[in-house]
Amino acid sequence: MGNDSSDSLPVAFQWVGLVFSVIGGVGVLLAFPTLLQLFFGGPRLIEEFETHDDEEGNRMLVVFIKNQPIDKPFGKLSLVKRDTIASFSASFRILNLDINSIVVQVHQAPIHSGDEDDDSLRKYRISLPPTISIGASICVATWFAATGFPMIPPTRNKLPVPLVPANYQVQIIFAVDGRRHDVARNFVAGKTREELMWL
């Protein structure tokens, strides 16, 4: 006696189920790159704290910034790309750690980016595409050879602020596409150019 097939679905329903399964699988495959991009393609800000001495004898405490590209293990076949930061800005405040006092309350930082010959080199808001090299920089403090002492550089609507010899902390607020990214770093300012350094 053969198997009872009364419990099995009609052949038409089985074909319909198969078609919907194929459509669902294709939909998942089409959505997969978008989901990967959504979860893994967001901006990744990298900060590097450096001192820079120029030809005029000035020394600057600089924060170099880049939007780190995604390391692609499969080369061009990788489905995920790092998103460009459409809106990037920076502000900071300076604390004198020796006397626990705020030296600079809020200071919007000019951002240096692009070609050194560009007239619009200093901006207060930029876009930041992914790059393996430095994409932008901000200057926190400068020891000026002409004056012989360090100060916070001027910005729009604010004069330069001199720094007495002391230990300081800069608290930087990066705005990355409307989202806040905080970074803090200590530095020292002294009576000579060489005494202005990151700690």
N, C-alpha and C positions, 0 to 999 in steps of 0.2 A: 504494500500500500504506500503511495507517494506521500510527501510532506504536505501538510495542510497550509496553503498560502493565503488563507482568508484574512490573516492578520497583517499581511504586507500591503503597502500603499500601492495604488494603481500606478501603472507605468507613466502616465502623464504627470502625476504629482512628483514622481521621482525625477523626471526630466526638469520640471519647474524648480525643484530643490537644487538640482545640479547647476542650473543656469544662475540662480541667485547666489550660490556658493562661489561660482566663478566671478560674478560681478562684485561680490563682497571682497574677494581676494584682490581683484584688480584695483578696487577703491583703496584698500590698505596699502598696496604697492605705490599708488599715486600719492597718497598722503604721507608716506614714510619720510621722503626727503624734507617735506615741510615741517614735520614733527622733529626731525633731527636738527634742523636749522633753528627751530623755536627753542629747543632745550639746550643746545650746545653752541649756537652761533652768536650769542650775545657778546658785547664788548668786554675786553679784558684789559684793564688799565695796569700798566707797569710803571713804577716810579723808580728813578735812580738819582740819588743825592750825590752831587759832585761839587768840587770847587773849580773855578775857572779863572785863570790869570790872563789878562789881555796885554797887548803890546804897550799900553799907556801906563802900566804898573798898577792897575786896579785888580782887585780880587772879588769874585762874586760867588755867593752860595746859590747854586742852581739846582732846580728839580727838573730833570729830564723826564719826559712822559712819552709813552708810546701805547698804541692799541695793538697788543700782541696778536699776530695772526695765528690761526689754528695750524698745528703741526699735522701735516697730511701724510699719514703712513702709506696711503695708496696713490700718492701723487695727484695727478689730475683727475683721477677717478673718485676722489673724495667728494661726498655730497654736501659737506658742511663748509661754509665760509664765514669768517669773522665779520660781523656787522660793522659798518661805519658808524661812528658816533656823530650824530647829526648836530648836536648842540653840546659844546664843552666849554665850561668856564671854571675859574678858580678864584677863591678868596682865602685870606688867612688872617690870623691874629698872632701876636707875639707876646709871650710871657717872660718876665724876668724871674728866673727860678730862685735867684739868691735872696730876693726880697718878696717873692710871691706876689708880684704885681703885674697887671696887664699894661704893656708898653704901647701896643697898637691894638685897638679894639676890633675893627673890621677894615681890611685892606683888600680891595679888589685887585687881583694881580693881572698886569698886562701879560699876554701870552705871546711868546715869540715862536713863529712857525714859518715854514716855506722858505723861499729863496732869500738869501741874505741881502740881495739887491732889490727886493720887493719893497715898495713904499708902504705897503700895508703890513709890514712885518709884525708890528705890535698891534694886537687886537685884544678885546676883552671877551670875545666869544668866537669859537671856531668850530669847524667840523674836523674830525680826526679819523681818517681811514686807517685800516689795519696796515702796519708796517713793521718790518724787522729792525729798522733803524729808528732813530729818535724822531718822533713826529712833532713835538712841541716842547717848550720849556718855560719855566717861570723863574724869576730871580727873587730870592727872599731877602738878601742883604748884600751890600757892596761896601768894600773898603776902598775909598777914593784916594788915589795918590795925590790929587790936587789939594785935598783938605787934610789928609793925614788921619782920618778917623772913619769908622764904619757907620753906616746908616741904612735905614730902610728906604729903598728908592721911591721917588714920588710916583703917584698915580693920578688919574683924573680927579680933580677936586680935592686932592690931598698933597700936602708938602712932604718932603723927605723928613724922616724921624731919626735923629742921631742915636747911637747906641753907646752907652757907657760900658767899660769893661765888666763883663758878667757872664753867667751861664743863662742861656735862653732856651725857650721851646717855641717852635712854630707849629701851629695847629692849622692844617690846610683842609679846606672844604672844596672838593671837586664836585661840580654839578655835571653829571653824565646823563644826557637826555632826560633831564628833570629829576634824576635820582641822585641822592647825596652819597658821596664816598669820602670818608674822613681819614686823614693821615697825620701823624704827629712825629716830629723829630727834634732832637736837642742839638744845639750848637753853642759855640763859645765865641765871644768877641773880646779882643784885647786891644793893646795899644799899637800893635804893628800889624802889617798885612798878613804875616804868617800866622798870627793868633786868631784870625777869623777862619773857623773851620767847623765842619760837622762833627758831632760826637757819635 
